[in-house]
Amino acid sequence: MSYLKKAGILLWRIWFYILMVIPIVIMLPFLLVFTSAERFYPQFFICARLWAKIIIHGMGFSVKVNADEFPDKHKSYMLVANHTSMLDIMLMLYVIKQPFVFIGKKELSKIPVFGFFYRRTCILVDRNNQRSKKDAFDEAQRRLKQENSVCIFPEGGVPDDESIVLDEFKDGAFRLAIEHQIPIVPLTFHDTKKRFSYTFFSGGPGKLRVKIHNFVCTGGLKLQDRRPLKEKVRQVILKELQNPSIS
């Protein structure tokens, strides 16, 4: 890779972090109010979607969505997608219009400015701490009882090996969906690894394709069904990654 191309990617990556901060600073008074109590979460979510759109379009990305079904704003869902990039957070906010709560890794709370609001609005989990996992699960239970939707990236994190198409799924999302008898919404994000992976000197502007699959019903399922349910949803996403239905 030429030094000129590396310099361009470096500036483009720096611009990403600037874009993360600028809308937060501009909306700061509203964000402080909307994160002060859970009853304001729908208003915070509107701000979060605006923040995501500014980043996606400001980085030169365009989004193309192909949906078999769209979530009903009056129902709760378990949203699951493959996870290869920090951009997945913004893309989920961009695509799903009704409020949902992320269950996300604790490490992101260390990012300046962004981390402050991330801690106040998301369910944080330390993947290396069993107590933290249980606390996150309990908090997700509470939020689902309030008729919120929840988003989990069931791979449990971004695989270090970028050659992995789709890592194995953890049980948490599927256990929660069964316990609350809510539909699972599988989403496939096709291009975030190509456009904005964790390999620093890589990526670039372009199209981000999203497939929203038919919902997977959990009605009548028991906890012992979570593993075949998990594999069923994984296969839906994996087949779409291997044979895209959207160009």
N, C-alpha and C positions, 0 to 999 in steps of 0.2 A: 504494500500500500504506500502510495506517495505521501511525502510530508504535507503537500498541499491538501490532499484529501483528508488526512488525519487532522489537520488544523480545522478544516470545515466541519468535520464530525464533532470535534472538541467544542467548537463554538455552538453548534446545534444542540449538543448535550447540555451545555451550560445554560442555554436559552430555555431548555425544559425546566430546569430547577427555578429559573427566574419566573417562568410562567406559573409554576406551582405557588409561588409566594405573592405575586402582584395582585391577583384577584382576592386573596385572603386579606391582604392589607386594605384594599379598597372596601371590602365588605365587612371589615372588622367589627364595627359597632353592632351590625345586625347579627353577625356570627356569635358574638359574646352573649347577646340576648337569647338567640335561638338555641344555644347550647347550655343555657342556664337551667333548663328543666325539660324533662322528657316530653311534656305536652307540646313543646314547640318543635319537636323533631320534624314534622311535615314541612315546616317553614325552613328549617335547616336543610332538609333534603333538596328543596328547590335551589338553594344557594349552592349546594354540592354539585348538582347537575349542571348549573351554569359554569361553575369552576371547571368541571370535566370538559365541557364543550369548548371553553376558551383554550384549554391545554391542547386538546385534540386538533382543533382547527389552527391554533397558533403554531403547532409543530408541523403543519402541512399535511395532516392526515385527512382522508375522507372516509366515511363509514358507509358500508353497504350492508343492509340487514335483509335476510330472508327468513321469514317466520312461518312455521306450520300453525302456530297459535300465538296469541298475545295474552299475557296475564291480565286478569280482571282486577281493576283497582280496588274492588270491594272484598277481595279474597286474600288469604295468606298463602305463601308458597315457600318452598326451599329452592333457592337458585344455586345451581352448580355449573362450573365451567372449568375447562383446562386452564392452567396457569403457567405462563412462561415469561412474564414481563411485569414491571411495575405499571405499565400502561393498562393492564387488565382491570385495575381498579377504576380508572377513568372510563374505560370502555363499558364496563358494567353500569356505571352511573349514567352514561350517555344513552344506553339502549333501553334500560328498564325505567319506566316513567313513574311508577308508584313507589312510595317509600319502602325501603328495606334497610336492614342493619347488617353490616359486615361483621363476620368473625375473622379477624386478621392477626398476623404475627406481631408480637410485642415490639420487635426490633424497629418497626416503622415509626413507633412513637418517639424515637430519638431524632427524627428529622426536624430541624428547626422550623418553627411556625406551624407547618403542616402537622407535626406530631402533637402539638398542643390540642388541636381540635380532633385529631384522630383518637386521642385518649378519651376525650369527652363524649364521643359519639359512637365508637365502635366497641365491639367485644374483643378484648385482647387476650391472646393465648401465647404462652411460652411453650413451644413444642417439646422442650427438653425437661419440662416440669409437670409431673402427673397431677399435682394439686392445682396448677394453673389450668390444665386441661379440664379438670372437673369443674372448677369455678366458671370457666367459659361456657361449659355445657349447661350449667345451672342458670347462668345469665341468659343464654339463648332460650331456655325453657320459659323463663319469665317473660321475655320479649314476645315470644310466640303466643303466650297466653293473652297478651295485649292485642292480638290479631295483627302483629307486624309480620312482614316477610323477612327471611334471613338469607344471606348469601355466604356460602362457604366454597372455597376452592379445595375440593376433596383430595387433591394430591398431597395436601399438607405443606406445600411450599414449592418453590421452583427447583426442579432437579438441577444439580450441579453439572451433569452431563447433558449438554444441549442436543445430543443426538437422540435422546429419549423423546419419542413422539408423545407418549402419554404415560405418566408414572402410575403405579398402583394407587387405588383410592383408599382413604381411611373410612372408618365406619360412621363417624360422628353425624354427618349430614343425613345419612339414611336412617340412623336410629332416631334422630329428632323428627324426621318426616313421618316415620311410622308411629311414634308415640303421639304425635299431634294430628295424625291422619290428614296431612296436607299434601297436595300434589308436588312433585319434583319437576322443576323446569330445567332441562339440560340445555346448555348453550355451548357452542363451539366457536372459539376465537381462532381464526385461521392465520392471521398475519402478525400478531404482536411480537412473536419471537424474531421474525424476519425484520420487522420495522424498528424494534426497540428492545433488544435482548439485554442481558446483564453483561455481555461482552462489550466493553466500553466503546472501542473504536469499530462500531458496526451500526448498521441500520440506516434509515433515511425516510423522508416523506413518502407517502403513497396511500394505497387503499387498505382499509381494515375491514375484512369480511366477517360477518357474524351470522351464525345460523341459530335460530331459536327452534328447538325441536318440539315435537308433540309432547305434552306433559305426561309424566309417568304417575299413574294413580297409586296411592298407598292404602286406599280403603280396604279394610278387612285384613290387612297384613299384620303379622305379629313380629316381635323383636327377632325371633329366630329366622325371619325372612330377610333380614337386612343384608346379608352377604350376597345372596342371589340378586337382590334388588340393586346393590352396589355394582355388581358386575354387569347387570343389564344396562344401567345408565352409562357405565364406562364404555361399553361396546357401542352405544349410540354415538358418543362423542368421538371415539377412536375411528369408527367407520367413516364419519364425516371428515376427520382430519386426513385419512388415507385416500378418500374419494370425494372431494368437495362437490357439493351440489350447487354451489354459488361461485360465479366467476367474477 
